[in-house]
Amino acid sequence: MDITAFERSLAGTAPPAGASSLLEALWHERRGDWDRAHTIAQDVEGADAAWVHAYLHRREGDESNAAYWYRQAGKPIARGALDDEWRAIVSALLPPGA
């Protein structure tokens, strides 16, 4: 699956089969269910999860909480368009060769 296919899946009723938890979180956020996305992201450990968590808090408008999670992820605080960051994270999380 590539980013285009992942974005097309947003028209469906469930995340793509085999999507990681973090991709599922981003799928739910994009479909307007921030709470579900946040619940999923909170249950995953590691730098990628922290990046998703940072993005979610940035989307929410909680810049100070987002800054904490960017530090946890080892990423600079994002300043660009939220939609561009969403696409960058999805692209980074898709399996290699996707």
C-alpha positions as CSV (number, residue, x, y, z in Angstrom):
1,M,0.0,0.0,0.0
2,D,1.2,3.5,-0.8
3,I,0.1,6.9,0.5
4,T,-2.5,7.3,-2.3
5,A,-4.1,3.9,-1.5
6,F,-4.1,4.8,2.2
7,E,-5.8,8.1,1.5
8,R,-8.4,6.3,-0.7
9,S,-9.1,3.9,2.2
10,L,-10.5,6.9,4.1
11,A,-13.7,6.5,2.1
12,G,-14.2,3.1,3.6
13,T,-15.6,2.2,7.0
14,A,-12.5,0.7,8.5
15,P,-8.7,1.2,8.3
16,P,-6.9,-1.0,5.7
17,A,-6.4,-4.6,6.7
18,G,-3.0,-5.1,8.1
19,A,-2.4,-1.4,8.9
20,S,-0.2,-0.9,12.0
21,S,-1.8,0.6,15.1
22,L,-0.2,4.0,14.4
23,L,-1.5,4.0,10.9
24,E,-5.0,3.1,12.3
25,A,-4.6,6.1,14.6
26,L,-3.9,8.4,11.8
27,W,-6.7,6.9,9.7
28,H,-9.2,7.6,12.5
29,E,-7.9,11.2,13.1
30,R,-8.3,12.0,9.4
31,R,-11.9,10.7,9.5
32,G,-12.6,13.1,12.4
33,D,-12.2,10.7,15.4
34,W,-9.4,12.4,17.3
35,D,-10.3,10.7,20.6
36,R,-10.0,7.2,19.1
37,A,-6.7,8.2,17.4
38,H,-5.3,9.5,20.7
39,T,-6.3,6.4,22.6
40,I,-4.6,4.2,20.0
41,A,-1.4,6.4,20.0
42,Q,-1.2,6.4,23.8
43,D,-1.1,2.6,23.9
44,V,2.0,2.3,21.6
45,E,5.6,2.9,22.8
46,G,8.5,4.3,20.8
47,A,9.6,7.2,18.8
48,D,7.1,6.7,16.0
49,A,4.3,6.6,18.5
50,A,5.6,9.8,20.1
51,W,5.6,11.5,16.6
52,V,2.0,10.5,16.0
53,H,1.1,11.7,19.5
54,A,2.9,15.0,18.9
55,Y,1.0,15.5,15.6
56,L,-2.3,14.7,17.3
57,H,-1.7,17.3,20.0
58,R,-0.6,19.8,17.4
59,R,-3.8,19.1,15.5
60,E,-5.8,19.6,18.7
61,G,-4.1,23.0,19.2
62,D,-2.1,22.0,22.4
63,E,1.3,23.3,21.3
64,S,3.0,22.7,24.6
65,N,1.9,19.1,24.9
66,A,2.9,18.6,21.2
67,A,6.3,20.0,21.9
68,Y,6.9,17.5,24.7
69,W,6.0,14.6,22.3
70,Y,8.2,16.0,19.5
71,R,11.1,15.9,22.0
72,Q,10.2,12.3,22.9
73,A,10.2,11.4,19.2
74,G,13.5,13.1,18.6
75,K,11.9,15.4,16.0
76,P,11.9,19.1,15.6
77,I,8.7,20.8,16.4
78,A,6.7,20.9,13.2
79,R,5.7,24.3,11.9
80,G,4.3,23.5,8.5
81,A,0.8,22.6,7.3
82,L,-0.8,19.9,9.4
83,D,-2.0,18.0,6.3
84,D,1.6,17.9,5.1
85,E,2.8,16.5,8.4
86,W,0.0,13.9,8.4
87,R,1.2,12.7,4.9
88,A,4.8,12.7,6.0
89,I,4.0,10.5,9.0
90,V,1.8,8.1,7.0
91,S,4.5,7.8,4.4
92,A,7.2,7.1,7.0
93,L,5.0,4.4,8.7
94,L,4.0,2.6,5.6
95,P,5.9,-0.7,5.1
96,P,9.1,-0.4,3.0
97,G,8.3,-0.7,-0.7
98,A,4.8,0.5,-0.2
